[in-house]
Amino acid sequence: MKYSFFYFFSVIAILSCSASNVSVKSATKTQNPGYWQQKIDYTMNVDMDVKTYQYQGTQHLVYTNNSPDVLNRVYYHLFYNAFQPGSEMDVRSLTIADPDPRVKDRISKLAPEDQGFLKVSSLTQNGVALKYETVGTILEVTLASPIQPGEQVTFDMVFNGQVPLQIRRAGKNNKEGVALSMAQWYPKLAEYDFEGWHADPYIAREFFGVWGNFDVSITIDKTYTIGGSGYLQNPNEIGHGYTTEKVKTKGDKLTWHFVAPNVHDFTWAADPNYNHDTMQVPNGPLLHFFYKSTMPKENLENWKNVQPKVVELMQYYSTNVGNYPYEQYSVIQGGDGGMEYAMCTLIMGEGSFNGLFGVIAHEMAHTWFQFLLASNESKHEWMDEGFTSYISDLAENDILHKNSENPTKGAYRGYIYLAKSGKEQPLTTHADRYAYNQTYSISAYSKGEVFLAQLAYVIGDENLKTTIKKYFEEFKFTHPKPLDIVRTAEKVSGLELDWYLTDFGQTTNTIDYGVKTVEGNTVTLERIGLMPMPIDLTVTYTDGSTEDFYIPLRMMYGEKPTTATIIADWAWAYPTYTFTTTKPVAKVEIDPKEGMADINRENNKM
């Protein structure tokens, strides 16, 4: 996300459609023999009434069961049902100690015309009517016949929806006046993988979806401009900035036809007062910008001025993570902060230039970690939010010339605060199961960012850069798990790192190393926290000279690249470590560059 102003901050082929401008430019790879994933193709037609904010829709879905399992049922997400009094989202917001201020008690007070809903009126499997039941935000479907391994079936659905008042991510008439932010707007088939069905109710957090092709036609009042996922197939019938030619329209409505290849969601936004600008990234995608023409002059200037910087962001991420595989990307005013989607983001559009750039930097970075790698965000939200925060902090530092020696320092502060607060929960916690919203936020964003930044301390800066690129290249389009990033780092560095994932990613063990004694030429260090780490150390001698030392962690079975003096390794079970220098010691400092998330730096010097 989800970058909000409330928070701290089976090999699958790439499919292409027949239209010449529809493509994904890189092939999928996987390093896991026997890996499989499901495949889904949507064809949807929706007719929006901009007066009632209700819409009618049909959905033709082709589902391929690439699993080795027989499926006796399927589940759909009905996200808009969360915006009804008494929903799980409503009750959770009313009962959690620190509710999101955007939600609070607002759902409980929604009038019927401002509530959201998705209702299914018919559903068939290969033409046979199905039994189904709506349970909150989930549609439980009993199949007419089991779906066999390797079998392809079709589901045809008729549905209707009502757009809720915008409270979280999607809705109508947000506080900046955007008419329609259409995220999570259609019945979406749940993901099924080797862990089973992922039919999580929509309570607060993240999403997980099936890759496939989307063919979507949207009929709406002709004064509305649409931006979102996919390539517009009929620009010469539409206009609205998609073509420079004059377009003559008949009737009161237009039908917009979009195709999005190999994505796992489809999002759009619409408003009668959108400006629509474009800017080409050299050797990259065409960027689209949609923003309200009715904003104050200063905000309009910010939107103009940010566009070349967004070009730089696209180039930065493509260079430092991996190539962006689509031919367009859209930045759309329409969010309640910021939220990433397929080939686009919905963000708030007002505020300062730096604020606008910062939100875009974060949300665009999600494209790589949330939409192209697409880990299960309900279970591993830190792999998306944290890794996104890491690379976007580096990008902002570089592009805005902030010249910070440590752009991730704020994340360290946030994590250490949480580790010492008594409220921390391990990163294995389900995203909806954190006791506090603040705990979720710091864990996902800050601790997730520290996970990568600190990995550079463990394996070396260049090894981390190589790891990120290799991880993206090998696991894009494959829903990687936490072990995948660690195993990639092991292959790049040649070091054993299972301990790092165990302690930092699966427990609340903390790092605390201290200087215990300094006596002449003899230095004794102590491990106080439970989490092991290798140690960078700077010694200042009595003659004023300095020497850097590196103490390997024994269970790593190796050392990172370093110019420091490498001395004997330190086994975790030993609480103290003593070494002798060649000259009398005046001062010792552990980790002078603060690469470790040491929760007590006061004992790092003597």
Disulfide bonds with the S-S distance in Angstrom:
none
